[in-house]
């Protein structure tokens, strides 16, 4: 007999555990980015080859969200979270032990698949939360997830600079193992909300996609924003490591602090979505991201020291825009069908992480051909396209 979440009050420590688990698992996707310059030199891989590390990680995450996250509506989410945690520990240790680019790429794909644990934790929080506090609780867990995305670069840059890039993967594995040990005791069991078999479950996801225009718009707009987000973060370390800058992984990771400042302001956008509606916030967020990317593209005309300031301020701006838009899109999507939250969440984040993987690949190509301004113009194009999607008239409420 499974326990029901309602029989387990959502205490502050449990909310903190869920936020920490979401942040630590999604952070695994980004630890490699500030280390790419040093990592490539150590294993003898070219800039284009190491650019595939974040690309395959994001592709693994997108595939895992689409094919694995819907299982949260069918099986006990607690068991799914613990199984994925164990798989993530193994994948991170394999990445840290890799001595050739081929092995590292396989491990990176596995990291992406297992890190979808974060997308089981967020619907779990929504299920455990009382109706009157659901927005607040989900927002808190999402803040943990967003801080994991952004501070992961700060941590990995520091650890790689002082202890080597392999140490970062080992430390990440230890953090996930510690979370799993606590979660095994603290998380309740969850009753399934559907008894559909796997093929029917995926088929129902396709039906949700066809039925709800608001879901399609949210996934497309967030995916377009994610192109710029990923292009920036996946090329920053390589750009700073170049002969023009001579800055290491610690400097690249430090820019994550600027991004974290933007993420911390995102709950303000969530409250604005509650009072003025999420549609307004999506338009403001995409506009802010576009302006930030364009400013960084123009900043290439400035002296190097001034460019660093522009990049830092731009990181605050576009991260705030991207995260505010994501929170508003989740508000839209979670309101469509409470019984299908895992599938709806999977579809939204599949679109987002397809954009992430595309941004990592396109960003590397743009950096090689047109330099940093080319990367920023690519990112600005994605943000402007997302704004067009949000401004495009809809026959149904978005």
N, C-alpha and C positions, 0 to 999 in steps of 0.2 A: 504494500500500500504506500503510495507516494504521499509525502507531506505536501500540503498546499502552502503557497507563499503567504496567503493571508494569515496563516497560523503563526507566522514568524514576523514580529514587528521589525520594521526597517529602522534599526538604531543608527546613531551617528557613526559608530565604529564600522558598521557594515557598509554604510554609504562610502566611508573613506576607503574601505577595502576594495569595493567595486571601482571607485575612481582610480585607485592605485593600480589595480589589475588592468583596467583599460589603458592607462597611461604606459605601464611597463610593456604590455604586449604590443601596442602600436609603435612604441619607441624602437622596437626591434627592426622596424622597416627602415629606419633612418640613421642608425648608428654608423653605417658604412659611409655616408655621404661626405662628412668632413675629413674622412681618412683616405679618400680615393687617391690623392696624390702620393702619399706615403705607401699605401697598400700596393699600388701599381708598380712603384719602384722596387718594392721588396720582392714581389713574385715575378717580376719581369714582364708585366703586361702593359700594353699601350693605353693611351688616354681613351681611345675608342673602345677598347676591350673592357676597361674598368667601368666605362659608362654603362655597360650592360648589367653591372651588378645592381644598381637601383632599378633599372628597367625590369629585370626578371623578378626582383623582389616585389615590385608593384604589380606586375602581371600575375604572380602567384597569389597576391592578396586579392586582386580582382576576381580571379578564378575561384579562389576559396570562398569569397563572399557569395558568388552566384551559386556555386554547387554545394557548399557546406552550410552556410549561414541559415538557409531555410529550414534545416533540420531542427533548429531551435523551437519551431512550432510543432514538431512531430515527436521529439524525444525530450527527456529530462535535461534542461539546460545545464544543470550542475555537472552532470556526467560529461557533457560535451566540453565544457570549460576545462575540466581536469584532464581529459584526453588530449585536447589541443595544447594545454600547458606542457604536458610531457613531451609531445612531439616538437614543440618550440625549443625546449631545452636541448634536445638531441640535435636539431638543425643549427642552433647557434654554436654549439660545441664543434660541429662539423665545419662550420664556416671559419671558426678560429683555428682549426687544425689544417685548413687547406694550404697546399703548397704550390698549386697550379691554378690558373684562371678557370679551367674547365670544372674542377671540383668546387671552387668557390661559387661559380654560377649555379651549379646544381643545388648547393646549400642555400644560396640566396632565394631560389625558387621555393624551396621547402620552408624557409623562414616566412616568406609571404603567405603561403598556404596556412601555416599553423598560427600566425599572428592574427588571423581572423577571430581568434578568441575574443578580441575587443568587441566584435560585432555580435557576440553572444552575451556579453556583459551588459551592454547598453539596453537591449530589450529586457534582460532580466531585471534591471533597475526599474524600468517602466512598469513591469508586471508587479514587482514588490511594492511600489510606491502607492500610497492612497491617492484616489482620484484628485483630491483637492491640492495635493502637493506634487503631482506627477511632473509638471513642467520644471519645478524647482529641483527635484531630485535628478531628473535626466540632465538638466543643465549642469548640475554639480559633477556628475559622472563624466559628461562631455568635457567639462573644464579639465578634469584629470587626463582625459584622452588627448585634448589639444596641447596641454602642457607636456605630455609625453612626446608628442610629435616635435615640439619646438625645443624643449630642453635636452632631448636626446642628442642633438648636435653639439650643444655646449659640453655635455658630459663626455661624449665620444671624442671630441676634439682635445679635451684636457687629458683624458686617459691615454689616448693614442700618442700624444706629444710626450708624456712622461713615462709611460709603461709599455708602449707598443700597441699596434692595432689588434693583435691577437688577444691581448688582455681584455680589451673591450668586449669582445664576443663572449669570453669566459665569464666576465662580470655580469653581462646581460643574462646568461644562462642561469647563474646563481640567483639573480633577482626573480626570475620567473619561477624557479623551483621553490623559493621562499614564499612567493604568493600562493602557489598551489598547495603548499603545506598548510597554510592558514585557511585558504578557501575550502579545503576538504573538510574542515571542522565547522566553519562558520556559515557556509552557504546552505540554504534549505534545498529540498528537492522541488522540482517544478512539474506540474501536470501538463501533458501535451494539450494543445488547443485544437488539434486536428489528428485524425487517424489515417490520413491519406498515405499511400505507399510512396516511395521516393519519386518514381516517374510522374505520378499524379501531382505530387507536391511541386515539382518543377513546372509541370503543366499549368498548375494554378497560378504560379508566379507569372507565367506568360499571359494568362488571362487578366491578372491584375494590371500588368503593363498595358494591355490593349484597352482595358476598361477605363483607366484613369489618366486623363490628359494632364492633370496636375502633377502626377507622379513622373510622367515623361518629361515635362518641362523642368521639373526640379532636378532630375538626374542629368539632363542635357546641360543645363546651365551650370550645375556644380562640376560636371566633367570638364567643361570649357574653362572654368576658373582654375581647375586643378592642373591643367596643362601649364599655365604660367607659374603656379605655385611650385610644381615639381621641376620645371625647367630652371627656375632660380636656384633652388636648394641643391639640385643634383650637379650643377655646373659651378657653383660658387667656390668650392674648395679647389677645383682644378684651375679656375681663373686666378685665384689668389696665390696658388702655388707656382704660377708661371714666372718667367724671367722678369717680367715687368714689375711684379709685386714682391716675390720672394717671401711670402707669408705662409706659415704652416697650418696644420690642422686645428691648432688651438685658436688661431685667429678666425678661421672659418666657423668653428663651433661657437665662438663668442657672438656671432651675429644671431645665433638662436635666442640670445637674451632679448634682442630687439624684437624678434618675432613673438617671444613670450609676452612682452609688454602689450602687443596687439591682442593676443589671445585672452589676457586677463581682462581686457576691456570688453570682450565679446558678451559677457552676461548682461551688460548694459543694453546691448543690442537685443538680447533676448527679452528684456523687460519692455523695450520699445515695441517689439513684435507683439507682445501681449496687449499693449495699449493702443497701438496704431495699426496693427496688422502686419503679418510677415511679408506681404507683397512689397510694402514700402521699404522694409529693411533689405530685401534682396536687391532692390534697385540701388539703394544707397551703398550697399556692400560691393556690388559689382562695379559701380562708378568709382569708388575709392580705390579698388584694386587697379583699375585701368589707369587712373591718374598717377598712382604710385609707380607703376611699371614705366609709363611714359617719362616720368621725371628721372628715373634711373637711366633710361636710354639716353636722354639729353645730358645727363651727368657725365657721360663719357667725354664730353668736350672740356671738362674741368680738370685742374691739376689732380694728381693721385690722392693727396690728402683730403681734398674737398670731395672727391668721388666716394671715399669711404664714409663720409658723413651722409652723403646723399643715399648711399646703399643702406646704411643703418636706419635712416628715417623712412626710406621706402619699404624696408622690411616690416617696420611697425605698421605702416599704412596698409600694405597689401595683405598682411596676415590678419589684421583686424577685419578688413573687408571680406576675405575668404571665410573666416570663421563665423562672422556674423551672418553671412549668407547661408552657411551650412546649418547653423542652429535654426534659422528661419525655415529652411527647406525641411528639416526634420519635424518642425512644428506642423508644417503643411502635410507631410507624408504620414506621420503617426496618427493624424486625425481622420485618415481615410477609412481604415478598418482595424479596430483594436485587436481582432482575432488573428490578424495576419501581420503583426508588427515585424516579426523576424523576416518574412518574405519582402515586405515593403522596404525595410531597412536594407536588406540585401540588394535590392534593385537600385536604390538610391546610391549606395556605396559602390556597387559595381560600376555604375556610370562614372562616379568620382575617381575610382582607381584605374579605370581604363584611361581617363584623362591624365592621371598621375604617371602611368607607365609611358603613355605617348609623350608627355612633357619631358620625361627623363631622356628618351631617345632623341626627340627633336631638339631638345636643348643642347645635347652633346654635338649634334650635327651643326647647329647654328653657331655654337662657340668655335668649332673648328673652321667654319667657312667665313663667318662674318664677325667673330669676336663677341665681346660682352654686349655691345649695343644691339647686335642681332638677336641675342637671347632675350633681351628686354622687349624688343619690338614683337617677337614671337609671343611673349607672355602678355603684352598689352593687347595683341590681337585676340587672344583667347578671352581676356576679361571683357573686351568690347563686344565680342560675340555673345558672351553670357548675358550682358546687359540687354542686347537686342532680343534675346529669348525672353527675358523677363518683361520687356516693354511690349512684346508682340501681343496683340489683342487675343483674348481667349473667350470662347463661348461659354465656358464654365468657370466658376470661381477657382482661382489658383491658390 
